[in-house]
Amino acid sequence: MSRRVVPLTLDNLDDLPATCRSCLFWELGPLADPEPAPAEEARLAKEAWLSATLLDWGSCGKLAYANGEPVGYAMFAPPGFVPRAMSFPTSPVSGDAVLLLNAHVVPRWRAGGIGRMLAQAVAAELVPRGVKAIEAFGSTGPASQGCLMPADYLRSVGFKTVRPHPAYPRLRMELRSTVSWRYDVEYALERIFGTNVGKSLTPARFTPGKP
């Protein structure tokens, strides 16, 4: 069985799950039209965002394949490239961190080591680029809140709360330049990728600025 992890590019963007491929949750700012964009328009907007991020910052995602089939992915970017990040009451994301946007492994591959492969690929990508930390906006609400991961879950895998909030705390994992860091972060990311805590969500269903 062949397995590999490659950077997310315009050439393989269509290998993302269909819901994520046309979801602009993170790519749109807080003042965007709350109605979801038509599918084709959303796909083009996703391509434009990825193209700009690749050109200005570099690799911002990983795709995992098994026997030629896409089976998992992770997306991440600095806060300046993620307009939606400014809509949270616990914004802004720290300037020395990247934001973990989404991560997913298809259910039937979660016991096959794909999560570990993705975790290792993300760690290997970020450390040499001088990234100091990974941050994420947690949710204390229902698990159906899509692109937001449960705050308790993030804490359980090593993230620490840096700005508390009753609904949308911001959490952080330091990327220390020590031997133990690599294993800690890979373990945490593997657990995130190995569960279905990151699902696509349309902006119309998310209004963190409202009570």
N, C-alpha and C positions, 0 to 999 in steps of 0.2 A: 504494500500500500504506500503510495507516495503522498507526502504532506509537505506543504511549504507555506511560508508567510511572505508576502510582498507588500511594497508600499501602495497605498491607495493613489491612483492617478486617473486622469481623464479616460485612459484606455480601458480601465477595469471598473469604473464607477458604476456601470450597469449591473455589476455583480453584487452590489448591496441589496439587501432585502427590499422588495418593492415599496413597502411603507416608508422605509428610511430614504430610499432613492428620491422620493417626491416630497419628503418632509422638509420644511424650512424653519422648523422651530428655533434652532440656534442661529441660523443665518439671517433672520429678520430682526430688526430692532423693535423696541417697545412701542413705537408709534406706527408700526406697519398695520395695514388693513387686517382686522381680526378675522375676516373671512378667508378660508383656505384658497390659495391660488389654484387655477385649473392645472391639471396634472402635467400637461406639456410645458406650461409656463413655469411651474415649480421645478421641473427637471432641468430646464435651461438655467434657471436661477441657481440651482445647486451646482451645475457645471461652472458657472461664472464665479461662484464663491470659491470652489475648489481651485480653479485656475489661478485666481488672484492670490490665494493663500500659498499655493505652491511656488509661485513666482516671487512673492515678497518675503516668505518665511521659510518655506521648505516643506518636507514631508509632514502631513498632518493626519495620517491614518494608516492602518494596516489591514490587509485582507488575508484570511487563512483559507487554504484550499486542501482538500483531501480527494485524491483520485480525480483531480481536475474540477471538482465541484466546490463552489464557495460555501464555507461552513462556519465562518465567524469573521468578525471585524471589530475594530476599535477606531474611534475618531477623537482627536485632541487638537488644541490650538491655543495660542496666547490669547488673553482676554481682548486685546485690541482687534482681533479678527473675528470676534464672536459678538455681534450686535445684541443678541438676546441677553447676554450676561449682565447688561446694565439695567435690566428690568426688575431685578431682584432687590428686595429690601436689605439684603446683606451684601450688595455690591459695594465697591468693585472688587474683582479678583485681584490678588496681589500681583504687582508688576513682575516679580521674579518667578511666577508660576505659570504653568499651562493649565487649561481647563479641560477636564475629561468630559467630552460631550456625550458619548454613547459607547456601549460595548455589548457584544452579544455573541453567543455561540449557539448554533442550532441544537435543539434538545438531544437528538440522537447521537451527537458527537461530543457531548459534555464529559463523557468518561474516557475520551480517547486522547487526552493530552493536548487538545487544540488550545484550551485556555492557557496552559503553560507556555506553549509556543508564542501565542499572542503577547503574553505578559513579558516574556524575554525579549521579544522584538521591540515592544514599546520602551522597555528599560534601556535597551541597547541604542535606541534612537535618541532618547532624551538626555542621557548622561553626557555623552561627548559634546552636546550642544550647549552645555552649561546651564541647563534648566535646574532650578533650585528646588522646585516642589511641584506636585500635582494637586490641584484643588477641584472641588466639586460642590455644587449646590445640592444639599440633601432635602428630602421632603419628609415631613412627619405625617402626611396625609395618606390616602389610600394608595396601594401599590400600583393602581391603574394610572398614576400620574406620569406615565410614559417616560420621557427623556430624563426625568429626575429619579435618582436612586434614593431608596430609603435612608434617612440619616443614621438610624441605628445600625443598619447594615454596613454603611461606610465606616462607622466607628469600630465595628466588630472586626474589620479587616485592616485596621491600623490608621485610619484617618482620625485627626483630632479637630474638634470644633475650634475655629478661630474667631467666628462671629456668631453668637447664638441668636436664634429667632424661633418663635413658637411654631412656625410653619416651614421656613426655608433657611435653615442654618447653612453657613458656609464652612466647609471642612477642608483640611489640608494634610498632605503627607509629604514630609521633608525628604528630599533626595540627597541623603548624606553620602559623601564620597568615602564610604567605608565598605569593607567586605560584607558585613552583616546587612547593609542597606539593600544590596542587590537581592538577597534572598527574601528579605522582608517585603520589598515592593513587588517582586515577582509573585510571591505567595498571595499578597493582597489583590493584585490585578488578576491573578488566575482565578481567585474566588469570585471576583466581579464578573469576569468573562464566562465563568462556568454556571451562572445563574441568569435567569431571565428578568433582571432588574432594569434593563435599559431597553425600552421600546419606543418607537416613534410616536410623536404626538403633534397635533396641529396647533398653531398658535391660538385658534379660536377657543380651545379648551383650557387655556392657561392664562390666568390674570393675577400674578403674584402681587401686583401693586394694589390690589383691592383687598379689603378686610375679609 
